[in-house]
Amino acid sequence: MRSFISTLGISSASHPEHLSNVHPLDPPGDHNRGQEHRRRGEDLSDIARRADDVPNPYGRLGGPAHQQKVADIVSDIELRNLKWKTEFYVKGPGVRRFADVVAIDPATGKVLEIYQVGRLTKAGDPVARELRAIADIESVLGTKVRYMPYFTP
C-alpha cells in the first residue's frame, strides 16, 4: 500500500525520518504541530473532546432552534403560495453572503422577501455578525431584510 507521501510524489529523501509526522502541506516550521497533544500529556480522546467545544457544531445551517425558525418561515411562505429557497447565495462587489430564506414570486422568479435568522443581544438587537450580513445583503439586493430571532435573551 502506498503512503500518502508517496502519492504526492515526495521521496523519502526529501521527507526525512525525523519529520515523518509532518504533513507535506503543513507550513514550514510547523513540524511539531501534530505532537502538541503528546507534550501536554493528552491523548487523542482529549483532543476529540475539545473538538466538541466548537461554537456551532451544526455549521452554516445553524443549530436546532435556528433550523426550526427557518422551517417556520418556509411554512409561512408556502401558505402564501410563494416559492422559497434557503441558503440563498448573495454575491456582489466585496460581498459573499447567504440569506437564510428568500420568498420568490412563482410567476416572475423575483425575490420578494429576504429573511435572516439569528440571535438577539440583551438590548434586543441582532448580534453584530447578523447586522453585518443584513447590511451586505441589502446593499446587493436592494431589498429590506426581515430579521427573525430564534432566541430572545
Protein Blocks (a to p, Z undefined) as FASTA:
>chain_A
ZZfklmnopafklmcfklmmpcfkbcehilmmmmmmmmnopafklmmmmmmmpfblnljn
opfklmmmmmmmmmmmmmnopacdehiacddehiacddfbdcddfklopafbdcdddddd
fkopacfklmmmmmmmmmmnopacddddfbdZZ
